Amino acid sequence: MADETSFSVQGFEYVGGRLEATMRNPARSQTEALLHAEALARRLPGAAAFALSPREDGSPARTILGAFGDVPDDVIDGLAGG
């Protein structure tokens, strides 16, 4: 069985003045992850969509597909490739 890319959506809320990750939900596709993240950001301060792909060595490679609203700086840096 070949390993496939999985997708998820992560919400963010302010806790004590800092953005903290909240709920994480799976998505069936990249498009669904982006649509759900955008919708979630209408209810929360921010959300991001991710893809998780296996590397040859078996470790996961996380790709940030998009971010909406307020998200932590490290998520934005990942979008910029930084």
N, C-alpha and C positions, 0 to 999 in steps of 0.2 A: 504494500500500500504506500503510495507516494504521499509525502507530507505536502500540505497545501497551506497557502496563506490564510490567516484568519483575520477578522476585522473586529474592532471594538470602538465604543464611544465612551469617553470619560468626561464627567461633569466636574465643575469647580465652583466652590462657594467660598465666601469670606468667613474665616473663623479667627476671631481675635485680631482682625485687621490684615490677615494674610490669606492668600488664595490657597485652599486645600482641595485635594482631590476628594470627590464624593463617590457617587455611584458609577459603576462601570458596567456597560451592557454590551453583549455581543451583537454583531451585525452580520448579515449573510453576504454582503458584497461591499465593495468600495463605495458605490453610489449610495447604498442604504446607510452606511456609516456616516457619510458626509451629510445626508439629509437629516438623519437623527441628531447629529451633533448640532446642526444649525437650529433645529426645532428645540433641542434641549437648552440652547443658549438663550432662547426667548423666556424660559422659566427660571434659569439660574444665571449667575453673572457670566459664566462662560462654559465652553465645552470644546472638546477636540476629538477628531477621528484618527484612528491608528490602524496600521496594517502590521501584522506580526508574521514574519516569514522565517522558516528554518534556514540556517546557514549550513554549509557542507560539514562543519564540525559538530553540528547538532545544536549549537547555541541559537537563541532567537535574535533576529534583527528586527527592531521596531522602527517603522517609518511613520512619520506624522503626515497624514493626508491633508488635514486642514484644521484651523482653529477659529472659533467664533466667540466674540465677546472678550471678557477678561480671562486670560489664562496665564499661568506662571511663566516667568521669563525663560526658563529652560525649555519650555515647549516652543516658544517663539524662536529661540536660538536653533532648535532642531529643524524648524521650517526653513530657516535661512541657511541651513547647512553648517551652522557654527557650533 
